[in-house]
Amino acid sequence: MAGPLFLRKQRAVTDMKKILSLIPKLSEPTFEQDVSRIKQAASALRPGRERDVLTKKARQMQIAAHLDAWLTSPGLQPPRQS
């Protein structure tokens, strides 16, 4: 056993706060710039948990950008009532 449960949870919370502090603050609504900043932050890290979290966050933001582009496209039509 690695220690009492509350100490492991406290360490997990501390680790997550450290990881989240590595993610640049989102100041602009453009996903592409934020994705590139997060990828740069991830590439500066050695392979491990923090790098994996940042890589996952960048991928999630890429997906969000694609969904946003799709949802705001002028070709999107509401369902027709028949």
N, C-alpha and C positions, 0 to 999 in steps of 0.2 A: 504494500500500500504506500502511496506517495505522500501521505499526510492526511490530516483531517479534511473532510469534505469542504468545510467553509474556507479553508486556506486554498484549496484547489480552485474553488469558484472565484475567490478574491483574485488569485493569480490570473485566471482566465479573463476576468473583467479588466484587470490592469493590462494584460496583453492586448486585448481588443482596443482599449483606449489608445495604446501606443500605435497600433496598426491604423486606427482611424485618424490619428494625428498626422500620419504620413500622407494621407489623401489631401491634395490641395483643396483649399476652400473654393466652393463654386461661386464665382462672382458674376459670371456671364451666362446667359441661357444657351450658349452654343455647346452642344455635346462634343463636337469634334475636338475643340481646343481642350476641353476637360479630359477627354480620353487620351489625348497625346501627353498631357501633363502627368496623368496617372501612370501611363506606360513608361514615361521617363523615370518617375519615382520608383516604379517596380524594377526597371532595368538596373538601377543603381544599387539594388539590394542583392545579397547572396541568395541562392535558392533556399526556400524555407517557407514557413507559414505566412510571414508578412508579405513576401513576394507573391505567394499564391492568392492571398486575399486581394491585393491590389490588381493582379491580373484578372481575377474574377470580376472585380468592380469595373474595370475598363471594358470587359466584354459585356457586362450588363448595361453599361452606358451606351455601347455601340448598338445593342439591341433596342434600347430605348430611343435612340436617334432614328433608327429605321422605322420603328412604330410611329414615332412622332411625324416623320416625313410622310408616312402612309396615311395617317389619320388627318393630316392637314393638307393633303393633296387636293387640288381642285377637281380631280376626276372622281373623287369619292362621292357617291350618291346614297341618299337614304333609301331604305327598302320601299318598294312601290306597293300601294294598297290596291288590291284587285277586287 
